[in-house]
Amino acid sequence: MTAQTTPGGSVRIRRATARDAKRLTRLVRTSRAYEGPYAPMVEGYRVGPDYLEHHEVYAAESPDGGVLGFYSLVLDPPELDLMFVSDAAQGRGIGRLLIGHLTERARAAGLTEVRIVSHPPSEGFYRSVGAEVVGTVPANPPAVYWDRPELVLAVG
């Protein structure tokens, strides 16, 4: 576990468990970042207990136990699969805290870089934490109707 003080208070990062599945699913489905044309991508999306059991998923938790955000790191091949910060926690440094934790976990796993296929509005955030654009992942209807930036975050 990692604990850090952010502008909003003390935040703890811990491994997500099956009991978090509903809260993480709700965070994904209600994200304002996926309103409008992006809504179909998260409509019906589910972060299930089986996903949490088989992937490295870490949650940022407030002192009162609320989930402020989470990420999922796939080790082989190395990729950031999911990363969400709750709308209420935006601008409080939670995303940077999660990326810092991801970097530590990836380094501990012997990785030198992590691929990120970004939601287009999030590209600027990933670039601000050191990820570099390496290409574009073309749209893949019906799952994804828009091109997405592909980035690499060096961690080694």
N, C-alpha and C positions, 0 to 999 in steps of 0.2 A: 504494500500500500504506500501511496505517496500522499503527503498532506502539504498544502501550500496556501498561503494567504493571497487572495486576490482582492481587487477593489470592493467586491461584495462580501468579503469575509473569508473564513477558512474553508477550503475545499479539499476533499479527500478523493483520491482516485483508487478504485478497487476493481477487482475482477468481477464482472457481471455474472449473475447466476440465473438459474431458471426462474426464480421469483421475480426477476426484473423484466421478463419477457413482455408483459402487458404494458409496463411503463415505457419501455423502449419503443415498442410498436406505436404507442400513442404519440410519443415525441416525433417519430418519423411522419406519421400520418397528418399531424397538425402543424407541421413546419410551414411557416409563411414563405420560406424559400421555394416551396413547391406549389404555390398558388398559380392560378391562371393556366398557361399552356403546359406547365410542368406538373400539374395535378395528377394526370393519369399515371405517372411513374410511381407514385406512392399510394395511389388508391388501392386498397386491399392488401398493401404490403404488410408482411408480418415478420417480426423478429421472434422466432419461436425458441422454446427451451432447447430443442435439438441443435439449433444454430449456435446458441450460447455455450452449449456443452462441447461443440467441436471446433470452435474458433476462439481466438484470443480477443475477447471483447472486454473493454474496460469502461467503467462509468465514473463520471465526475459527480460527486455527491456533496450536497450542502450540509451544514451542521445539523439541520433538522431532518436529514435523510432523503431530501428531494433529489431527484436525478436532474442534473443541470445539462448533461450532455454525455456522449459516449462515442467510442470508435471501435472498429473491428480491424485487426491486422491479420492478414493471411500471410503465412510464412513461406509457402511454396506454391506458386511463385510469389515473391514478396509484393504485396499490394495492400493499400488502404482500401478495404471493401466498403465500409460505411463510416461516416462521421457526421454527427448531428449535435448541435447545441440548441437548447430550448430557446424559444423566442424571448422568454422573460430573462434569460441569462446572456443574451447577445450584448457584446460590448464590455463584458466584465473580465476578459482575459481567459475564459474557459477554453476556447478553441486553441489558444497558444499553449495553455497548460496541457491539454490533451495531446497536441503535437509533440511537446517536450517529452511526455510520457511514452508516446509511440516511438520516438527516436531512441529512448533508453531501452525499450523492449526489443526493438529491431537490432540494436547494437549488441545487446546481450544474447540474441539468437544468432549472432554471427553474420548478420546482413550488412551490406554496404550501402544499399539504396532501397527505396520503396517506391513502387509505381503508384500514381494517383490518377484515376480517371475522374475528372472533376465535373460537378454540376456547374454549368457555365457561369452563373453568378458568383460562385465560390472561387473561381480561378485567382482573383486578386488576393484573397486571403492566403491561399497556398503559396503564391509567389512571395508574399510578404514574410513567410516563415522559412524561405529558402528553397522552395521547390522550383525547378526549372522546366519550362515548357519544352517537350521533345516531339510533339506531334498532335494530331487530332484523331479521335476515334469517331468514325462516321456513324450517323444515325442508323438505328437498327429497329425499324418499325416491326411489330406494333409495340414492343417494349419501350423503346426510346425513339422519339421523333426528331431529335436534334443532334447535331455534332457536338462532341464534348472534348475539351482540352485534355491532353495526356501530359502529365508532368512526372518528374522524378525528384524525390527528396533524398539527398545524400545523408547517410547516417553513420558511415564508417569512419 
